[in-house]
């Protein structure tokens, strides 16, 4: 199991602080390859959706 802080949340590649930035929307690190891409946006949304699952009532 990898350390979340050392893994890009988009491509799951190992990263260091030198080649990554923190995505402040989800508070997870993203590598320079994924930064600003559509893939990042998609992963961002999925991360937020999975976070919201615990809080949002599904009984609409
Ligand atoms: Zn990445």
PDB file of the backbone (N, CA, C, O) and the ligand in Angstrom, with CONECT records:
HET     ZN  A 101       1
ATOM      1  N   UNK A   1       0.839  -1.202   0.000  1.00  0.00           N
ATOM      2  CA  UNK A   1       0.000   0.000   0.000  1.00  0.00           C
ATOM      3  C   UNK A   1       0.877   1.256   0.000  1.00  0.00           C
ATOM      4  O   UNK A   1       1.739   1.413   0.864  1.00  0.00           O
ATOM      5  N   UNK A   2       0.661   2.124  -0.943  1.00  0.00           N
ATOM      6  CA  UNK A   2       1.488   3.326  -1.041  1.00  0.00           C
ATOM      7  C   UNK A   2       1.027   4.415  -0.098  1.00  0.00           C
ATOM      8  O   UNK A   2      -0.121   4.454   0.344  1.00  0.00           O
ATOM      9  N   UNK A   3       1.952   5.283   0.189  1.00  0.00           N
ATOM     10  CA  UNK A   3       1.626   6.438   0.995  1.00  0.00           C
ATOM     11  C   UNK A   3       0.928   7.478   0.126  1.00  0.00           C
ATOM     12  O   UNK A   3       1.469   7.897  -0.898  1.00  0.00           O
ATOM     13  N   UNK A   4      -0.249   7.889   0.521  1.00  0.00           N
ATOM     14  CA  UNK A   4      -1.031   8.861  -0.256  1.00  0.00           C
ATOM     15  C   UNK A   4      -0.237  10.142  -0.511  1.00  0.00           C
ATOM     16  O   UNK A   4      -0.344  10.746  -1.579  1.00  0.00           O
ATOM     17  N   UNK A   5       0.543  10.542   0.460  1.00  0.00           N
ATOM     18  CA  UNK A   5       1.287  11.795   0.340  1.00  0.00           C
ATOM     19  C   UNK A   5       2.406  11.705  -0.688  1.00  0.00           C
ATOM     20  O   UNK A   5       2.890  12.730  -1.169  1.00  0.00           O
ATOM     21  N   UNK A   6       2.825  10.472  -1.032  1.00  0.00           N
ATOM     22  CA  UNK A   6       3.909  10.291  -1.994  1.00  0.00           C
ATOM     23  C   UNK A   6       3.405   9.701  -3.299  1.00  0.00           C
ATOM     24  O   UNK A   6       4.186   9.133  -4.063  1.00  0.00           O
ATOM     25  N   UNK A   7       2.105   9.828  -3.565  1.00  0.00           N
ATOM     26  CA  UNK A   7       1.509   9.258  -4.754  1.00  0.00           C
ATOM     27  C   UNK A   7       0.599  10.279  -5.425  1.00  0.00           C
ATOM     28  O   UNK A   7      -0.230  10.912  -4.771  1.00  0.00           O
ATOM     29  N   UNK A   8       0.763  10.431  -6.731  1.00  0.00           N
ATOM     30  CA  UNK A   8      -0.120  11.310  -7.486  1.00  0.00           C
ATOM     31  C   UNK A   8      -1.535  10.751  -7.438  1.00  0.00           C
ATOM     32  O   UNK A   8      -1.736   9.576  -7.747  1.00  0.00           O
ATOM     33  N   UNK A   9      -2.518  11.559  -7.060  1.00  0.00           N
ATOM     34  CA  UNK A   9      -3.886  11.038  -6.930  1.00  0.00           C
ATOM     35  C   UNK A   9      -4.543  10.802  -8.281  1.00  0.00           C
ATOM     36  O   UNK A   9      -5.612  10.196  -8.354  1.00  0.00           O
ATOM     37  N   UNK A  10      -3.905  11.282  -9.364  1.00  0.00           N
ATOM     38  CA  UNK A  10      -4.467  11.087 -10.702  1.00  0.00           C
ATOM     39  C   UNK A  10      -3.960   9.791 -11.332  1.00  0.00           C
ATOM     40  O   UNK A  10      -4.753   8.935 -11.723  1.00  0.00           O
ATOM     41  N   UNK A  11      -2.627   9.648 -11.428  1.00  0.00           N
ATOM     42  CA  UNK A  11      -2.050   8.493 -12.122  1.00  0.00           C
ATOM     43  C   UNK A  11      -1.468   7.460 -11.160  1.00  0.00           C
ATOM     44  O   UNK A  11      -1.017   6.398 -11.589  1.00  0.00           O
ATOM     45  N   UNK A  12      -1.476   7.771  -9.847  1.00  0.00           N
ATOM     46  CA  UNK A  12      -0.991   6.861  -8.802  1.00  0.00           C
ATOM     47  C   UNK A  12       0.499   6.564  -8.904  1.00  0.00           C
ATOM     48  O   UNK A  12       0.984   5.592  -8.327  1.00  0.00           O
ATOM     49  N   UNK A  13       1.216   7.396  -9.633  1.00  0.00           N
ATOM     50  CA  UNK A  13       2.662   7.229  -9.736  1.00  0.00           C
ATOM     51  C   UNK A  13       3.330   7.772  -8.478  1.00  0.00           C
ATOM     52  O   UNK A  13       2.849   8.733  -7.877  1.00  0.00           O
ATOM     53  N   UNK A  14       4.445   7.153  -8.082  1.00  0.00           N
ATOM     54  CA  UNK A  14       5.195   7.691  -6.943  1.00  0.00           C
ATOM     55  C   UNK A  14       5.746   9.071  -7.281  1.00  0.00           C
ATOM     56  O   UNK A  14       6.234   9.288  -8.390  1.00  0.00           O
ATOM     57  N   UNK A  15       5.675   9.981  -6.358  1.00  0.00           N
ATOM     58  CA  UNK A  15       6.139  11.344  -6.584  1.00  0.00           C
ATOM     59  C   UNK A  15       6.948  11.833  -5.404  1.00  0.00           C
ATOM     60  O   UNK A  15       6.944  11.236  -4.327  1.00  0.00           O
ATOM     61  N   UNK A  16       7.640  12.929  -5.630  1.00  0.00           N
ATOM     62  CA  UNK A  16       8.339  13.604  -4.547  1.00  0.00           C
ATOM     63  C   UNK A  16       7.820  15.039  -4.488  1.00  0.00           C
ATOM     64  O   UNK A  16       7.091  15.480  -5.375  1.00  0.00           O
ATOM     65  N   UNK A  17       8.197  15.752  -3.451  1.00  0.00           N
ATOM     66  CA  UNK A  17       7.749  17.138  -3.336  1.00  0.00           C
ATOM     67  C   UNK A  17       8.302  17.994  -4.471  1.00  0.00           C
ATOM     68  O   UNK A  17       7.735  19.036  -4.800  1.00  0.00           O
ATOM     69  N   UNK A  18       9.431  17.547  -5.080  1.00  0.00           N
ATOM     70  CA  UNK A  18      10.053  18.325  -6.158  1.00  0.00           C
ATOM     71  C   UNK A  18       9.279  18.244  -7.465  1.00  0.00           C
ATOM     72  O   UNK A  18       9.278  19.199  -8.241  1.00  0.00           O
ATOM     73  N   UNK A  19       8.616  17.109  -7.722  1.00  0.00           N
ATOM     74  CA  UNK A  19       7.925  16.984  -9.003  1.00  0.00           C
ATOM     75  C   UNK A  19       6.408  16.910  -8.845  1.00  0.00           C
ATOM     76  O   UNK A  19       5.711  16.349  -9.690  1.00  0.00           O
ATOM     77  N   UNK A  20       5.915  17.476  -7.768  1.00  0.00           N
ATOM     78  CA  UNK A  20       4.476  17.454  -7.557  1.00  0.00           C
ATOM     79  C   UNK A  20       4.007  18.752  -6.920  1.00  0.00           C
ATOM     80  O   UNK A  20       4.796  19.535  -6.390  1.00  0.00           O
ATOM     81  N   UNK A  21       2.684  18.956  -6.989  1.00  0.00           N
ATOM     82  CA  UNK A  21       2.073  20.100  -6.315  1.00  0.00           C
ATOM     83  C   UNK A  21       0.837  19.608  -5.596  1.00  0.00           C
ATOM     84  O   UNK A  21       0.282  18.564  -5.939  1.00  0.00           O
ATOM     85  N   UNK A  22       0.406  20.359  -4.598  1.00  0.00           N
ATOM     86  CA  UNK A  22      -0.809  19.980  -3.899  1.00  0.00           C
ATOM     87  C   UNK A  22      -2.024  20.540  -4.643  1.00  0.00           C
ATOM     88  O   UNK A  22      -2.098  21.732  -4.941  1.00  0.00           O
ATOM     89  N   UNK A  23      -2.952  19.664  -4.929  1.00  0.00           N
ATOM     90  CA  UNK A  23      -4.232  20.110  -5.475  1.00  0.00           C
ATOM     91  C   UNK A  23      -5.087  20.552  -4.294  1.00  0.00           C
ATOM     92  O   UNK A  23      -5.521  19.730  -3.487  1.00  0.00           O
ATOM     93  N   UNK A  24      -5.322  21.844  -4.202  1.00  0.00           N
ATOM     94  CA  UNK A  24      -5.988  22.381  -3.013  1.00  0.00           C
ATOM     95  C   UNK A  24      -7.476  22.055  -2.978  1.00  0.00           C
ATOM     96  O   UNK A  24      -8.109  22.166  -1.928  1.00  0.00           O
ATOM     97  N   UNK A  25      -8.039  21.655  -4.117  1.00  0.00           N
ATOM     98  CA  UNK A  25      -9.460  21.289  -4.146  1.00  0.00           C
ATOM     99  C   UNK A  25      -9.724  20.023  -3.350  1.00  0.00           C
ATOM    100  O   UNK A  25     -10.675  19.946  -2.572  1.00  0.00           O
ATOM    101  N   UNK A  26      -8.859  19.023  -3.560  1.00  0.00           N
ATOM    102  CA  UNK A  26      -9.044  17.748  -2.862  1.00  0.00           C
ATOM    103  C   UNK A  26      -7.986  17.527  -1.783  1.00  0.00           C
ATOM    104  O   UNK A  26      -8.031  16.544  -1.043  1.00  0.00           O
ATOM    105  N   UNK A  27      -7.011  18.480  -1.706  1.00  0.00           N
ATOM    106  CA  UNK A  27      -5.943  18.386  -0.719  1.00  0.00           C
ATOM    107  C   UNK A  27      -5.091  17.132  -0.903  1.00  0.00           C
ATOM    108  O   UNK A  27      -4.663  16.498   0.062  1.00  0.00           O
ATOM    109  N   UNK A  28      -4.858  16.794  -2.174  1.00  0.00           N
ATOM    110  CA  UNK A  28      -4.037  15.630  -2.507  1.00  0.00           C
ATOM    111  C   UNK A  28      -2.948  16.059  -3.487  1.00  0.00           C
ATOM    112  O   UNK A  28      -3.146  16.996  -4.261  1.00  0.00           O
ATOM    113  N   UNK A  29      -1.798  15.379  -3.460  1.00  0.00           N
ATOM    114  CA  UNK A  29      -0.707  15.761  -4.360  1.00  0.00           C
ATOM    115  C   UNK A  29      -0.936  15.270  -5.791  1.00  0.00           C
ATOM    116  O   UNK A  29      -1.483  14.190  -6.016  1.00  0.00           O
ATOM    117  N   UNK A  30      -0.506  16.086  -6.742  1.00  0.00           N
ATOM    118  CA  UNK A  30      -0.615  15.728  -8.154  1.00  0.00           C
ATOM    119  C   UNK A  30       0.738  15.976  -8.807  1.00  0.00           C
ATOM    120  O   UNK A  30       1.391  16.979  -8.519  1.00  0.00           O
ATOM    121  N   UNK A  31       1.169  15.057  -9.694  1.00  0.00           N
ATOM    122  CA  UNK A  31       2.465  15.220 -10.346  1.00  0.00           C
ATOM    123  C   UNK A  31       2.369  16.243 -11.472  1.00  0.00           C
ATOM    124  O   UNK A  31       1.276  16.616 -11.899  1.00  0.00           O
ATOM    125  N   UNK A  32       3.533  16.690 -11.945  1.00  0.00           N
ATOM    126  CA  UNK A  32       3.577  17.716 -12.982  1.00  0.00           C
ATOM    127  C   UNK A  32       2.970  17.235 -14.301  1.00  0.00           C
ATOM    128  O   UNK A  32       2.455  18.036 -15.081  1.00  0.00           O
ATOM    129  N   UNK A  33       3.032  15.916 -14.548  1.00  0.00           N
ATOM    130  CA  UNK A  33       2.466  15.351 -15.779  1.00  0.00           C
ATOM    131  C   UNK A  33       0.948  15.490 -15.805  1.00  0.00           C
ATOM    132  O   UNK A  33       0.360  15.724 -16.860  1.00  0.00           O
ATOM    133  N   UNK A  34       0.314  15.345 -14.639  1.00  0.00           N
ATOM    134  CA  UNK A  34      -1.151  15.341 -14.568  1.00  0.00           C
ATOM    135  C   UNK A  34      -1.714  16.721 -14.260  1.00  0.00           C
ATOM    136  O   UNK A  34      -2.890  16.986 -14.510  1.00  0.00           O
ATOM    137  N   UNK A  35      -0.880  17.596 -13.720  1.00  0.00           N
ATOM    138  CA  UNK A  35      -1.321  18.923 -13.305  1.00  0.00           C
ATOM    139  C   UNK A  35      -1.952  19.678 -14.469  1.00  0.00           C
ATOM    140  O   UNK A  35      -1.328  19.840 -15.518  1.00  0.00           O
ATOM    141  N   UNK A  36      -3.181  20.138 -14.288  1.00  0.00           N
ATOM    142  CA  UNK A  36      -3.843  20.966 -15.295  1.00  0.00           C
ATOM    143  C   UNK A  36      -4.471  20.205 -16.445  1.00  0.00           C
ATOM    144  O   UNK A  36      -4.948  20.817 -17.401  1.00  0.00           O
ATOM    145  N   UNK A  37      -4.479  18.872 -16.373  1.00  0.00           N
ATOM    146  CA  UNK A  37      -5.055  18.085 -17.464  1.00  0.00           C
ATOM    147  C   UNK A  37      -6.526  17.760 -17.191  1.00  0.00           C
ATOM    148  O   UNK A  37      -7.009  17.900 -16.067  1.00  0.00           O
ATOM    149  N   UNK A  38      -7.221  17.327 -18.235  1.00  0.00           N
ATOM    150  CA  UNK A  38      -8.608  16.889 -18.077  1.00  0.00           C
ATOM    151  C   UNK A  38      -8.692  15.688 -17.146  1.00  0.00           C
ATOM    152  O   UNK A  38      -9.651  15.526 -16.391  1.00  0.00           O
ATOM    153  N   UNK A  39      -7.649  14.842 -17.220  1.00  0.00           N
ATOM    154  CA  UNK A  39      -7.598  13.668 -16.343  1.00  0.00           C
ATOM    155  C   UNK A  39      -7.574  14.092 -14.882  1.00  0.00           C
ATOM    156  O   UNK A  39      -8.204  13.464 -14.032  1.00  0.00           O
ATOM    157  N   UNK A  40      -6.846  15.155 -14.604  1.00  0.00           N
ATOM    158  CA  UNK A  40      -6.822  15.662 -13.234  1.00  0.00           C
ATOM    159  C   UNK A  40      -8.206  16.115 -12.801  1.00  0.00           C
ATOM    160  O   UNK A  40      -8.656  15.810 -11.697  1.00  0.00           O
ATOM    161  N   UNK A  41      -8.872  16.842 -13.681  1.00  0.00           N
ATOM    162  CA  UNK A  41     -10.215  17.337 -13.371  1.00  0.00           C
ATOM    163  C   UNK A  41     -11.170  16.180 -13.058  1.00  0.00           C
ATOM    164  O   UNK A  41     -11.996  16.256 -12.148  1.00  0.00           O
ATOM    165  N   UNK A  42     -11.026  15.102 -13.850  1.00  0.00           N
ATOM    166  CA  UNK A  42     -11.892  13.940 -13.682  1.00  0.00           C
ATOM    167  C   UNK A  42     -11.607  13.249 -12.347  1.00  0.00           C
ATOM    168  O   UNK A  42     -12.526  12.909 -11.602  1.00  0.00           O
ATOM    169  N   UNK A  43     -10.323  13.048 -12.061  1.00  0.00           N
ATOM    170  CA  UNK A  43      -9.923  12.408 -10.808  1.00  0.00           C
ATOM    171  C   UNK A  43     -10.322  13.263  -9.610  1.00  0.00           C
ATOM    172  O   UNK A  43     -10.680  12.754  -8.548  1.00  0.00           O
ATOM    173  N   UNK A  44     -10.248  14.581  -9.812  1.00  0.00           N
ATOM    174  CA  UNK A  44     -10.651  15.536  -8.775  1.00  0.00           C
ATOM    175  C   UNK A  44     -12.128  15.327  -8.424  1.00  0.00           C
ATOM    176  O   UNK A  44     -12.502  15.257  -7.254  1.00  0.00           O
ATOM    177  N   UNK A  45     -12.948  15.230  -9.459  1.00  0.00           N
ATOM    178  CA  UNK A  45     -14.384  15.051  -9.262  1.00  0.00           C
ATOM    179  C   UNK A  45     -14.677  13.719  -8.572  1.00  0.00           C
ATOM    180  O   UNK A  45     -15.509  13.641  -7.668  1.00  0.00           O
ATOM    181  N   UNK A  46     -13.969  12.661  -9.021  1.00  0.00           N
ATOM    182  CA  UNK A  46     -14.166  11.343  -8.413  1.00  0.00           C
ATOM    183  C   UNK A  46     -13.749  11.337  -6.941  1.00  0.00           C
ATOM    184  O   UNK A  46     -14.407  10.728  -6.097  1.00  0.00           O
ATOM    185  N   UNK A  47     -12.650  12.024  -6.653  1.00  0.00           N
ATOM    186  CA  UNK A  47     -12.185  12.113  -5.265  1.00  0.00           C
ATOM    187  C   UNK A  47     -13.207  12.842  -4.407  1.00  0.00           C
ATOM    188  O   UNK A  47     -13.482  12.443  -3.275  1.00  0.00           O
ATOM    189  N   UNK A  48     -13.768  13.915  -4.955  1.00  0.00           N
ATOM    190  CA  UNK A  48     -14.772  14.669  -4.208  1.00  0.00           C
ATOM    191  C   UNK A  48     -16.043  13.858  -4.024  1.00  0.00           C
ATOM    192  O   UNK A  48     -16.662  13.888  -2.960  1.00  0.00           O
ATOM    193  N   UNK A  49     -16.432  13.127  -5.074  1.00  0.00           N
ATOM    194  CA  UNK A  49     -17.625  12.279  -4.994  1.00  0.00           C
ATOM    195  C   UNK A  49     -17.477  11.221  -3.913  1.00  0.00           C
ATOM    196  O   UNK A  49     -18.413  10.970  -3.153  1.00  0.00           O
ATOM    197  N   UNK A  50     -16.291  10.593  -3.839  1.00  0.00           N
ATOM    198  CA  UNK A  50     -16.083   9.543  -2.844  1.00  0.00           C
ATOM    199  C   UNK A  50     -16.037  10.134  -1.436  1.00  0.00           C
ATOM    200  O   UNK A  50     -16.444   9.488  -0.471  1.00  0.00           O
ATOM    201  N   UNK A  51     -15.541  11.362  -1.327  1.00  0.00           N
ATOM    202  CA  UNK A  51     -15.551  12.031  -0.026  1.00  0.00           C
ATOM    203  C   UNK A  51     -16.977  12.369   0.387  1.00  0.00           C
ATOM    204  O   UNK A  51     -17.340  12.241   1.556  1.00  0.00           O
ATOM    205  N   UNK A  52     -17.786  12.805  -0.586  1.00  0.00           N
ATOM    206  CA  UNK A  52     -19.149  13.235  -0.305  1.00  0.00           C
ATOM    207  C   UNK A  52     -20.049  12.071   0.079  1.00  0.00           C
ATOM    208  O   UNK A  52     -21.048  12.258   0.773  1.00  0.00           O
ATOM    209  N   UNK A  53     -19.696  10.859  -0.373  1.00  0.00           N
ATOM    210  CA  UNK A  53     -20.518   9.684  -0.087  1.00  0.00           C
ATOM    211  C   UNK A  53     -20.841   9.538   1.390  1.00  0.00           C
ATOM    212  O   UNK A  53     -21.952   9.148   1.750  1.00  0.00           O
ATOM    213  N   UNK A  54     -19.881   9.846   2.242  1.00  0.00           N
ATOM    214  CA  UNK A  54     -20.084   9.696   3.672  1.00  0.00           C
ATOM    215  C   UNK A  54     -21.008  10.717   4.278  1.00  0.00           C
ATOM    216  O   UNK A  54     -21.502  10.539   5.392  1.00  0.00           O
ATOM    217  N   UNK A  55     -21.247  11.802   3.539  1.00  0.00           N
ATOM    218  CA  UNK A  55     -21.994  12.921   4.116  1.00  0.00           C
ATOM    219  C   UNK A  55     -23.384  13.097   3.494  1.00  0.00           C
ATOM    220  O   UNK A  55     -24.313  13.570   4.149  1.00  0.00           O
ATOM    221  N   UNK A  56     -23.512  12.710   2.223  1.00  0.00           N
ATOM    222  CA  UNK A  56     -24.757  12.979   1.514  1.00  0.00           C
ATOM    223  C   UNK A  56     -25.740  11.830   1.681  1.00  0.00           C
ATOM    224  O   UNK A  56     -25.375  10.667   1.508  1.00  0.00           O
ATOM    225  N   UNK A  57     -26.955  12.144   2.007  1.00  0.00           N
ATOM    226  CA  UNK A  57     -28.007  11.132   2.119  1.00  0.00           C
ATOM    227  C   UNK A  57     -28.418  10.667   0.722  1.00  0.00           C
ATOM    228  O   UNK A  57     -28.697  11.493  -0.147  1.00  0.00           O
ATOM    229  N   UNK A  58     -28.457   9.378   0.506  1.00  0.00           N
ATOM    230  CA  UNK A  58     -28.781   8.848  -0.819  1.00  0.00           C
ATOM    231  C   UNK A  58     -30.271   8.667  -1.048  1.00  0.00           C
ATOM    232  O   UNK A  58     -30.680   8.177  -2.101  1.00  0.00           O
ATOM    233  N   UNK A  59     -31.078   9.051  -0.087  1.00  0.00           N
ATOM    234  CA  UNK A  59     -32.513   8.764  -0.185  1.00  0.00           C
ATOM    235  C   UNK A  59     -33.299   9.936  -0.730  1.00  0.00           C
ATOM    236  O   UNK A  59     -34.025  10.615  -0.003  1.00  0.00           O
ATOM    237  N   UNK A  60     -33.136  10.165  -2.054  1.00  0.00           N
ATOM    238  CA  UNK A  60     -33.870  11.273  -2.678  1.00  0.00           C
ATOM    239  C   UNK A  60     -35.192  10.743  -3.222  1.00  0.00           C
ATOM    240  O   UNK A  60     -35.975  11.504  -3.790  1.00  0.00           O
TER     241      UNK A  60
HETATM  242 ZN    ZN A 101       0.117  12.009 -12.078  1.00  0.00          ZN
END
